Amino acid sequence: MRANRLNNPVLSSSFKIRMRGWKTSLGIVFYLGIMVLIAYLYYITFLGTRSAYQMSVNSRQEIGAGIYTILAVLQFGLIVLITPAQTAGTISGEREKQTLDLLLSTSLSPMGIILGKLLSSMSYIVLLVLSSIPLFSMISFFGGITPGDIITLFTFYLVTAFAIGNIGIYYSTTFKKTVTATVMTYVTIFALGLISFILGLFMASNHYLKNLYPSGDYIPFVLYINPVIGLAQILESQLNGSVGSIIGMGSSRLRYFWIYNSIVMLAIALILFLLSVIKINPVFRLKSRRYKISQEA
Amino acid sequence: MLRIEKLVKKYGNFTAVNDLSLTLNRGDIFGFVGPNGAGKTTTMRVVAALMKASSGTVYVDGINVAQRPREAKAKLGYMPDFFGVYDNLKVNEYMDFYGSCYGISLSDRKRRTGELLELVDLLDKEDSYVDTLSRGMKQRLCLARSLIHNPELLILDEPASGMDPRARIEMKGILKTLKTMEKTILISSHILHELVELCSCIGVIERGRLVYSGRVEDLMSRLEGRSMIRLRVLSDVDKAVNLLKEQPYITEINGEDNELEIGYEGEQEDMARLLKLLVENDIPVISFSEIAGNIEKVFLEVTKSAGE
């Protein structure tokens, strides 16, 4: 009688609907097309600026590093842009279509609904990101980029997408209209990226002004919520540059910054996920001793 | 099967449902009647665990809905008054989706889908996309959806709203079938005749209060001894009216042109005597027939006295 408990109907149904039409395939083709085009433009521009005698053995790695950086930043930007559009309408869209009550009236738990909605909307992002792996792998032919570098970068992408996805879901449960939820998600991401960066710079400069001979590196805590810094650190360590010098911090502690950054983002995502579950639950209540008493009634 | 105890639901200062208590036994079909905004939908939503009550308790088959909503939901099927459908989903996929939401296995889902689509007469539409169905078909599909997990209690909020007469008749037929399946049903409607025909109990809600609740037989017994006659004459309407006014068992005369509706309190013999009298006085009678009693009128009397 009972179906597989691990099977989430919201997720499997969304998969079925999404993969039915040609829009998903076309979206992937368009997405990869943009990336390939930009990589190609960089490639011919690079070749156009160097004459044959200027080309050295390192030039090949230089091209590879350039394309890798451009594609990494581009993909990050696309994730930041696409994820809110995919997730911010998941619950508010159900409300607008008047299907939320039908869903909530089933035995599906609020957590199951939120998880299913999150994973189904994220699945498209994951599909886009994963479909670009062959493209990134081709860059390694130029040298300088290892498979480990690509795995690190893609892990960070997925964590970022997951965090942004949860922001979208949270606003989707908070606001009745999808438009409001989407705008609020973009505003929050913008605030996370820009304001935390400016605040971080301010805090760092203030710290170094007060401590002319600091004993160690100082990383303002607000930067840990900023995924842009995490991406910059990954590219910095993979391409042997120095992000620390750009943002006024020493680079030694920055080595694992992206991991701390990911942990903070995952923690925020988890909190927002739980808040979404609470918000969608029409009869949410904190369990108390009254539970036992009423059961007996 | 359903027990509502002193249910109160407030939205700020506005009390949508006020101290409502109700008990439905297994197999009861309870018709919920009341004007828009009376609190019918709010009550039903609280029962379906879609809304938290301000105070009071709802039990479905002994399960406290507020404390164990998932267990309660497994025992009830809910059909809202307004609902939407998913795009790009076929009728059988729609049923399958909701079946899986109740944790039903694939083989059971397939079997139940077939049975229910047959019940609501949509078997030939199983491969059609849900958003292409007519309103009446969507209503029937939603009813089938609410039955996918074979619930013991059905909560149907205006199941025939917005339907054309034909679709209403079809829906009524399905509900009659459900009655034979001994489901406990809480149904709301504006059309009293439909509810009286279908329900075993009737409840009237006004401004959040249940002003009347009782069995349909009790309501119908108030109609005993009161009947209406529809009389059509070719001419001499005034003469017929004057003649009728003289009869002691005639309570009211209404009508337009050559058609009269006559209220009377008497036996069958009085009716026969009345027809004979009309014919003997040369009134050209075209038709003379008994019509159903004015249940709305009785209903208003009942609710008025209950309200007072």
Boltz contact constraints between the chains, C-beta under 6 A:
constraints:
  - contact:
      token1: [A, 1]
      token2: [B, 105]
      max_distance: 6.0
  - contact:
      token1: [A, 1]
      token2: [B, 108]
      max_distance: 6.0
  - contact:
      token1: [A, 2]
      token2: [B, 103]
      max_distance: 6.0
  - contact:
      token1: [A, 3]
      token2: [B, 100]
      max_distance: 6.0
  - contact:
      token1: [A, 3]
      token2: [B, 103]
      max_distance: 6.0
  - contact:
      token1: [A, 3]
      token2: [B, 105]
      max_distance: 6.0
  - contact:
      token1: [A, 9]
      token2: [B, 97]
      max_distance: 6.0
  - contact:
      token1: [A, 9]
      token2: [B, 100]
      max_distance: 6.0
  - contact:
      token1: [A, 9]
      token2: [B, 101]
      max_distance: 6.0
  - contact:
      token1: [A, 13]
      token2: [B, 97]
      max_distance: 6.0
  - contact:
      token1: [A, 17]
      token2: [B, 88]
      max_distance: 6.0
  - contact:
      token1: [A, 20]
      token2: [B, 88]
      max_distance: 6.0
  - contact:
      token1: [A, 97]
      token2: [B, 84]
      max_distance: 6.0
  - contact:
      token1: [A, 98]
      token2: [B, 82]
      max_distance: 6.0
  - contact:
      token1: [A, 98]
      token2: [B, 83]
      max_distance: 6.0
  - contact:
      token1: [A, 98]
      token2: [B, 84]
      max_distance: 6.0
  - contact:
      token1: [A, 99]
      token2: [B, 84]
      max_distance: 6.0
  - contact:
      token1: [A, 101]
      token2: [B, 50]
      max_distance: 6.0
  - contact:
      token1: [A, 101]
      token2: [B, 80]
      max_distance: 6.0
  - contact:
      token1: [A, 102]
      token2: [B, 83]
      max_distance: 6.0
  - contact:
      token1: [A, 104]
      token2: [B, 50]
      max_distance: 6.0
  - contact:
      token1: [A, 105]
      token2: [B, 48]
      max_distance: 6.0
  - contact:
      token1: [A, 105]
      token2: [B, 78]
      max_distance: 6.0
  - contact:
      token1: [A, 106]
      token2: [B, 101]
      max_distance: 6.0
  - contact:
      token1: [A, 106]
      token2: [B, 102]
      max_distance: 6.0
  - contact:
      token1: [A, 107]
      token2: [B, 70]
      max_distance: 6.0
  - contact:
      token1: [A, 107]
      token2: [B, 73]
      max_distance: 6.0
  - contact:
      token1: [A, 107]
      token2: [B, 74]
      max_distance: 6.0
  - contact:
      token1: [A, 107]
      token2: [B, 102]
      max_distance: 6.0
  - contact:
      token1: [A, 108]
      token2: [B, 101]
      max_distance: 6.0
  - contact:
      token1: [A, 282]
      token2: [B, 50]
      max_distance: 6.0
  - contact:
      token1: [A, 282]
      token2: [B, 51]
      max_distance: 6.0
  - contact:
      token1: [A, 283]
      token2: [B, 49]
      max_distance: 6.0
  - contact:
      token1: [A, 283]
      token2: [B, 52]
      max_distance: 6.0
  - contact:
      token1: [A, 283]
      token2: [B, 66]
      max_distance: 6.0
  - contact:
      token1: [A, 283]
      token2: [B, 69]
      max_distance: 6.0
  - contact:
      token1: [A, 291]
      token2: [B, 67]
      max_distance: 6.0
  - contact:
      token1: [A, 294]
      token2: [B, 64]
      max_distance: 6.0
  - contact:
      token1: [A, 294]
      token2: [B, 67]
      max_distance: 6.0
